């Protein structure tokens, strides 16, 4: 059970068993809606009902309501050993269904062959077929009969009702024909035609229909179930990333404990090739980690002491000691899994229409079948032809495809999105994303890295080389907590030409001016530039200010020797992302709280024409309102607390996964990869997904519009009808399954989520 407060409502998840079509979905939702204050969204593909209800309605009452509708219901227990039990139970059910299908095939195939090939019909062949068909019509079709009777007790009809009636009518007529209609005589021969025709002086057998309907329906549902499990494979792979045990290191040494016993602040060991057990920060060691399966980042990321790690990442290099910063449901992996699960519980507008149609579909089909039977008999047609048309109508009608059109596509798309680092909150997010034409982009942390970095060093030629000047500046800045100081020190440590940083004495920091200290007998100052600069440094100063960078001057023994430009650099993927957004017809707008110069510099570098600098949170929200009033469909991308209001006020809020919890909480979509180019992937995925859903629904509706009339006028044999009905659902699921292998156009090979730890080590 997942419970969370939502404006005095509680959200509870219920697993529902026994649903076979969209009519079942509709009935469960209507039954739950009869409880006061309760609304529900039922997903046929996942078998999950997400119910919003007042706290006064107990979850157990919801379970009882579902059971009263004729279905099995239970409150799922997560994060425990029951997960494995449920998985084994699902495997056992799949084995039982496979065994039932194989036995049905062994019994049904001889009946089909003998009925369809007159040359093989030996003396008394019809009695052998009867003995083989009887267990198929009773035992193989038993699940359909039971569910049909259960629905009858609750005054409802489902897909199982149609199948059960079709099998029962075909078998009952065959029994009549064998015992009373003359078809049981020795030496009887029966021709076969795909188009029904009246018999000549002898009752026709429909044993092939009685066995083909259960055979094809069971085969179709077996293939459909396998494909549906495939659409949820990405979500299961995320769950499998969670570690079961972890090696903890403390004063007592190293020991292995269950992951549930790991607490915040504890230090654990990650060896080469192992998965990181939970979110944490490296305390010792350095390595490269593979994040492909967690965030979709295709390249290994270098980590060292102080670096943050995500649970589920693979250590591709050296030994790491990591201090846990989040455990259990608070980890990023758990949040990703939760977001994907919640997204799959939603429904697109088109699916709600399909569910409404499916709610009356089966009763209408039953009425049509009865009308067809009565019309044919009343018109003086042969009773066998009338029965054939009636059975064909019952069997060919398929509400299953209607119920599967959206959820299977959504499951495949959300799972694929998670592999690409795109986490959507539901189908409405995909619908909104498809229609977005304007994107308001924050600068800091979205288009840029979000932290200060040395962009360029300009040194005066002399006794001290550039590397030596950088080493001295980095040594002095070791004692500074200022972001610029940390950027200079980090750059100095990473510069290949610089030797290890020496110690500093007589360190002093002057607020607003800079720092000074003695290094190896030299007085080194790093601070703001003044008007007295050599020509080369003056030019570098102008270039830095034009680029929106912050310049600092390094003085050694009072002489200006270098100028270091420090800034928040543009993310490498931002250039390509903005260009791809334009090609998709989306207008980029830059809105930042930063100064005008850095904002204009970033906009110029990326080719963004519309820039809004020094924006307060209120200004960003007002900008979004203005754009929407002008008719634009606006998405906002941000990562900070100051973006939360704009995110909430936009048609679509998009948060960077590296951003604050406030921003992520206000957003509809999260880019877990921390790369703005993932936004382009999200737009393309949304368009492909909604295209797939539309194709599924067109097929689901069109199939019934075409085949039911054919069956009504007697142009469809029941056996062909059964095969067509089974195939329709399989095709819908198979079409959705194509989304699992979808790749963003223009970005081949990215975010496949299949890179191994060994590959990452290279």
N, C-alpha and C positions, 0 to 999 in steps of 0.2 A: 504494500500500500504506500502510495506517495501522497502525503498530506501536506498542504501548504495553505496558509491563510490568504484569501483573496476577497477583501471587502466583506468580511463576515461569512464568506463561503469557504468550504473545504473542498479540495480536489482529491479525489480518490480513484486509483486505478483498479480495475477488476478484470481478471482474465475470464473470458467467456468461451466455453466449448460447445461444439455442436452446430455452429453457424456454417451454412453452406452457400449462401447467396445474399444478394443485397436486400431481399425481402426479410431475411433473418435480422440483418442490421437494423432495418427500419422498425421491426417489431420490438427488438430489445430497447431501442431508443424511446419508442412510444410508451413501453411499459415503465421504464424508469421515469419518464416525464410525468407520469400520473402521480408520482410522489410530490408533495408540496415543495416548491422551490428548487426542484431538481432538474438539471439539464445534462444531457449526455451526448458524447460523440463516440461512436463505435467504429472500430477499424476492422474490416473483414480480414485483411491480409495479416495483421498481427494478432487478431483475436483478443484485442484489448479494448475495454470501455473506459474512457476518461470521463468521470462524473463530477460535476460541480453541485454541491449540496450544502444546505445549512448544517451547522454543527449539531443541531438537534436531531438530524437524521443519521442514525448509526450506520457505519459501513456494512454491518451484518444485514441491515434492512435492505440495502441495495442488492446484496447477494441473493436474498430471499426473493426480491422482485424479479431478478433475472431468471431464477429457477422457476418461478411461477409462470414465466413466459415459455417454459419448456426447454431451457438450456442449462448446461452446467456452468457454475460460476464459483470463483474463489478469489480471495484477496492474495495477490502475489507477495511472496516473501523474498526480498532481495538482500544482497550483501551477506549471504550466509550459505551454509552447506546445502540448503534446499535447491540452490541454483543447479548443482550437479545432479540432484535427484530429478529435477524437472527436465534437465537435458536427457538423462537416461530414459525417463518416461516418454519423452518425445521420440527418442530413437526406437524404443520398444513399440510405440504406436506405428511408426513408419514401417517397422519389420512386419507387424501384423497386417497392415494394408498391402504390403508387397506380397505376402503369402496369400492373402485373399485374392489378389489380382492374378497371381500365377496359377492358382487352383482353378479360378474362373476361366482363365485362358485355356487350360488343358481340357476343361469340360466343354467350353463353348466353340472352340475352333472346329472340332469334328462336326458339330451341328451346322455351323455356317457352311463348311465345305460341302457336306451332303445336300444341304438345302439349295445351294447355289449352282451345283454341277449335277444336272440330271443323269449324266452318263455314269456317275458313281453310285447312283441310288440302287442298292441291291434289294432283295426280297426282305420285307419287314424293316427296312432302314428307318422308317418313321418311328418305330417303337424304341430303337436304340437312341435316336435323337431325343425322344421323350424322356428316357431315363437319364440322359446326360443333361437335359435342359431343366429338369425338375429341381436339382440342387442349386442350379444357377439362379432360377427364378425365386427360390425360397432363401437359401443360405447366403448366396452372394449378394442378393438384393436386400438382405435382412436389415442392414443399417438404414436403407431408404424407407423400408416399410415401418420400422420403429419410429423414425423421426416424423414420418407422415402421420402416423397414429397419434404421436405426442402433440403434433400441431393441431390435429383434429380435436383433441381433448380441450385445446385452448382456443378453438374456433378460428384457427389460422391455417394458411396454406403456404408452402414454400416450394423450392425447386425439388425437394425430395418428394413432395406430393405428386408433382407431375411425373417424375421417374417411376414412383411406386405404382401409380395408376396405369402408366404405359406398359409396364412389365406385367402387372396383374391382368390387364385386359388382353394382351397378346397371349399370355399363357392360358388364361381361362378359355379363350376362343379355341386355342389349339386342343385343349382337353375335350371340349365339346365336339370338335371336328373328328378327333380320334375315336371317341366312344359312341357318338351319336350321329355324326355327319358323314360317315362312310370313308373317312381318310385313314382309318385303321386297317383297311382291307389289304391282304397280302398282294404284293405286286403293284401297289399304288406308286405312280410317278407324279412329280410336281415340278413344273417349270419355274424359272426364276426371272424376274425382270426388275430393273431399278425403278421403273415406273409402275405403281400398283395397277393391277387389272383384275377383273372379275373372273372367278373360276368357272369351269364348264361342268355342271352337274355334280360337283363334289366340293365339300367344305375345304377351304384352303388352310394350310398350317402356317402359323406365325411363330414357330419355335425359334427361327433365326432372329426375329425381333425380340423375343423374350430373353434370348441370351446375349444378343449384341448390345442391347441397351445397358444392362449392368456391366458388360465387359468394357464398352467404350467409356462409360461414365466413370467407372473405377480407374481405368487407364488415364483418362483425362485428369481426374482429381489427383492421382498419384504424381503425374508429371507436373501438374499445377503446383502441388505442395512442394515438390523439389525446387521448382523455379522460384516459388515464393520464399523458400529458405535461402535461395541464392540472392534475392533482393536484399535480405537482411544480413548478408555475410559481412559487410563492412562494419555494422554495429557489433556483431559478434566478435570480429577481429579486434575491435577496440576493447571489448570486455576482456578478451584473452591477453591483452597487454598488461593487465593488472597482475602484479607479482603475488605469489601465494606465500613465499617465505622471504626473509631478509636477514642478512648477516649484520648484526649490531656489534659495534666496538665500544667498550667502555673500560673503566679501571680494572674490571675483572677479566679482560681479554675479549676475544671475539667469539660470538655464539649465534646460532641460527634460531630465529623465532618466527611464529606466524605473523603475517603482515598486519593482522588486526591488533597485535600487541605493540606495534611500533608507535611511539609517542612523539609529540612535537619536541624538537630540540635534541633528539637522540641522533648519534652519529652512526651511519651504516656504511658498509663497504660495497663498492661496485667494481668487480673485476672485469678485465677485457672480455667482451662478448656477452656480458650479462646485461639485463635490463635494469634501469634505474627504478628502485622499488617505489618511490614516491617523490613528490616535489621537494626540492631542497637546494642548498647552496654548498658549493665545493669548499671544503676546509683544507684539503691537502691533495696534491697530485694535479696532473694536467693530462688532457686527452682530447680526442675528437669524439663527439657523440652524434649518432644518427637519429634525427627527429622525423624521418620520412613518414613513419606510420602514425605519428601523433599529430603533427602540424602540417604535413605535406612538404616541409622544407627538403628540397632534393639534395642539398650539399651538406656534408658533415660540418658541425659547428665546433670550433675549438673552445675548450673550457679550461679554466685555471682557478686557483683559489679566489673565492669571491663571486664566481660565476653562478648564475641560477641554472638549475636543472629541472626538467619536466619528467615526472614519472612516466614510465613506458618507453623512454628513449633507450637506445642501445649504445653501450660503451664500446667504441670501436678502437680504443687505444690503450692507455695505461691504467694503472690502479688508481681509484679515486676514493677519498673519504668525503662523505656528504652529510650535512646536518639537515634533518627533516624540517621543512617549514610548513608543510600541510600534509594531512593524513586523511584517509577515508573519503568521505563525500566532499571534502573541501579541495581535493586535488584538481588540477586542470584536466586530467584524463577523466575523472568522474564527472566534471562539469560538461565536458564534450559529450560523453555518453548520455548524460541527462538531457542536454539540449537536442541531440539527435532523436532520442526516444520521444520527447515531447513534440518535436516537429512531425514525427510520423503519426502521432495521434490526431493531428488536425485534418481538416477537410477543405478542399478547394470548393469554390462556388459551384463549379460544374458537377462535382461529385454529389453535392447536396441535391441538385436537380435529379441526378441519376438515382439517388436513394429514394426520392419522392416518387419517381416513376416506378421503381422496383416495388414500392410498398403496395401498389395496386396491380402490379404486373401479373402475378400468379392467379389471383381471382379472375382477372380479365381473360387469361389464357384458358382457365377452366370453363368459363362461360362460352368462349369461342369454340372449344372442343365439343361441348354439349350441343351448341347450336349447329356445328358442322355435322355431327352425327344425326341430329334430328332432321336437318335439311336434306341430307343425302337419302335417308330412309323415306322421308315424306315425298321426295321427288321420284320414288320408285327405283332407286339405285340398288344394286346388289348389296346385301348386308355386309359382306366381306369388304367390299370397296369402301363402304361407309365407315366400318371399323378401322380400316387402314388409314383413312384420312384423319379420323379422330385420334388414333394413337400417334400418328406422325405429328399432329399439332401439339399433343402433350409432350412429346419427346424433344422436338426441335427447339421449342421456346427455351431461351437461356437467359435468366436474370443474373447468372454468375458473373458474366463478363462485365455487366454494369457495376457490380459491387467491387470488382477488382481493378477497374480502369484507372482510378486515381491512386489508391493506397499502394499498389505495387510499384507504380512509377515514382511515387514520393519516397518509398523506402529505398529504392535503388539510388535515387538522386541525392537524398540526404546522406546516405552512406558514402557515395562517391564524393560529395561535397566535403565530408569530414576528412576523407583521404587527401583532398586538395587544400585543406586548411580553411574551408568555408563552412560555417555553422549557421544554419537557418533555424528560425524559431517556429516555422510552420508553412503550410501551403500559401497562406495569404502573403507571406514575405516573398515567395517566389513570384506570385502574381503581381505584387507591387514592383518588384525589381525588374520585371520584364517591361514595364511601362515607364520606368524612370527616364527622364530626358535631361535632367540637370543634377550634377553632383557638387555639393558644397564640401570642399576639402579643408581640413585643418592643416596647418603647416607643421608645427613642432610635434614630432613623434608619429606623424602620419605620412607626410611627404618626405620628411627628414628623419634622421636616426633618433632624434630626441635627446642626444647628449653631445656635449662639446667635444670637438676633435680638431687637431691641428690640420689646417688645410694647406698651408704653405709656409716655408721658412726662407727668408731672404737674408743672407749674411754679407758683410763687408769683407772683401778679400784682405787678408792680413796674416798675422802670426797664428791666429786661431782659425782653424777650419770650421765649416758649418757643423760637422758632427760634434766637435769639441764644444762649440757654443751651446748647442742643444743639450749636451751632457751637463754642462754647468748650470744652465737654466733649469733643467729637470731636477738637479740636486737641490737647488734653492727651493723649488716649489714642493719638495717632498713634505715640508712642514705645513703647507697650505691646505685648507679645506675648501677653497674656492673652486668652482667647476673649471675655470680656466686653468688654475694651477694643476688640478688633477689631470686635465687634458695634456698639458705640457709634460708632466712627469710620465704619464703613460706613453706618450710619443717618444720620449727620450729612452725609456726602457726598451721600446720595441725597435728603435732605430738600429739597424745592423752595424752602422759605422761607429756607434757610441759604445764606449767601454762601460763597465758597471758604474752606477752612480756613486760618487764619493759622499762622505759625510759633510754636513754643513754646521758651522758654528756662528754664533752671534746672529741667529735668525731673528728677524723682526718683520711684522706685517703691518702695513699702514692702510687702514680701510679706505677704499676708493682709489688708492694709488698703486699698490703692489706689494712686493716682498723684497727683502734684501738679506744678504748673509755672506759669510766668508767661506770660500770653497778652495781648498788647496792653495791657500795664501792669497787668493784673489777676492776682491770685493765684487760680488755679482748682484745686480739689481734687475728685477723683472717687473715692469709696470707700464702704466699708460704712457703713450707717446706725447712729446711736446713739440714745439715749433722748431727746435734746433735739431734737425736730423740731416744726415748726409743725403745727397741727391738720390742715390739708389734706394735708400730706405724711405725717403719721401714719396718716391714713385710707388713703392710697395704699399705704403700707407694708403695712398689714393686708390690703388687697385683693391685693397682689402675692404675699404669703406664702400666702394662701388659694388663689390660682391656681397655686401651685407655682413661681412665677418668682423670680428672684434680683434683689433691689432694690439699687440703688446711688444714693447721694446726691451731687448736684453742689453744691459750696460755692464761692461767689465772694466773695473777700476775707473769708472766715470765716463767711459767712452762707449757710445752707441755702436754695437757690433752686429746686431741682427734684429730683424722684425719678424715676429711670429704671428701669422693670421690664424685665429681660432674661430670656429663657427660650428653651427649645427648643420652638418652636411646632408645633401639630398640623398635619399636612399637610391641605390643603383637601379632598382626596379621601377622607380617613380617615372623616369623618362619614358620607358616603354609603356607603362600603364596609362599615362595621360594620352599618349598618341593612340593607343588602342581604344580608349574611351571615345575619342573623337571619331574614330572610324566606325564605331557603333552608333554614332549619332547622339552622343551624350555630351552636353556642354559642361566643362569643368569650371568651377568658381573657387577661388582661394579666399578663405576667411580666417584670420589669425589675430591673436592678441599681441603679437610681436610688433616691433617698430616697422615703419614703412620701408626702410632700406633693405633689411633682410627679406621682407615679404616680396618686394619688387624683384629682388635678385633671384629668389627661388622661382617666382612666376616667369621671369624672363628665361631662365634656364630650361623650364619645362614647357614653355610656350603657352602659358595660361594668360588670357587677355584680361579677365575681370578679377581684380584684387581688392580685398577689404582688409586693411591693417588696423591695429590697435582696437580690435573688437572686444567688448566686454561680453560675458555670457548673454546679457540682455540684447546686445547688438546682434549677436549671431542668431538668436531666436527671432528677432525682428526681421532680419534678412531672410530667414526661411519663410516667415509669414508673407513678406512682400513678394518673394518669388512665386509662392503658391497662389497668391491673389492675382498675379500676372498670368496664371494658367499653367505654370510649369509643374511638373511632377518631380518633386525634389527628394533626393537622398542626401544625407549628411554623414560624412565620415570623420570620426574624431576618436581621441583616446584619453581625454582628461575630464576632470570634474567640470571644467568650464564649458565642455561640449554637451553636457547631459541635457540641458534645456533644449538646445537645438536638435539633438538626436530624438528627443521625445516629441518635438513639434513637427518633424518632417514626415513626408509620406512614408519614408523608410529610413530608419536609423541604423548606421553601420559602425561598429566599434572595432578598433584594432585589438587583437588578442593580447598585446603587450600593454594595453591601457589599464585604466583604473576600473575597479569593480563598479563604481557608479556609472561610468560610461557604458560598460558592458551590460549592466542591468537595464539601462534606458534604451538599448539598441534592439533592433529586430534581427540583425545579422552580425555575426562576429567573424573577423578574419583572424583565425588562430595562427596563421603563418606569420603574422606581423609584417606582411608584404602587401603594399597597395595594389600590386598586380593581381592579387587574389580577388580583388573586386571585379576585375574584368572577367576572370574565370567564373565568378558568381553570376554575373549578368548572362554570360553565354550558357551556363548550366541551367539558369532559370528559363531561358528561351527554349532550350532543347527539351527540358522537362515538361513545360506546358504544351509544347508541340506534341510530345509523346502522349500526354494525357488526352489532348484533343483527338489524336489519331485513335487512341483506345476507345474513347466514347463514340466516335463516329462509327467505328467497327461494331461496337456493342449494340448501338441502336440500329445501324444499318443492317446488321445480320438478321435481327428479329423482324425488321420491316420487310425484308426480302423472303426469308425462309417460311415464316408463318403463313403468308398467303399461298405460297407454293404447296404447303402441306394441306391447306384448306381445300384447294381445288383438286387434290388427289395426285399431284405431280411429284410427291416425295415419299419414297419407301421408308418405313420406320427405322430400318437398319441404317440407311444413309442419313436419316435425321439424327439418330443417336451419335453417329460419327461426327457429323457437322457440329452438333451441340457441344460435344467434348472438345473438339478442335478449336471452337471459338474462344473458350476460356484460356486454353493453352497459348493461343496466339497473342492474346492480350498480355499475359504474363511474360511471354518471350519477348515481346516488343519492349516492355518495361525493363527487362533484364539487359537490354542493349546499353542502358545508361551506366551500367557498372563499368563498362570499358571506355566510357566517353573521355576524350582528351580535348583540352582547350585548343581551338584553332589558333595557329600562329605561335604556339608554345609547345612544340612536340617534346615528349619525354619528360615534361615537368610534372612533379607531384604524383608520380605513379604509386607511391606508397609501398613499393616492393623492394626497395634497396636493402640489401642485407648488411649485417654488421661488418662482414668481411669486405664488401664493396666500399662501405663507408671508410674503412681503415685505409684503403688506397687513396 
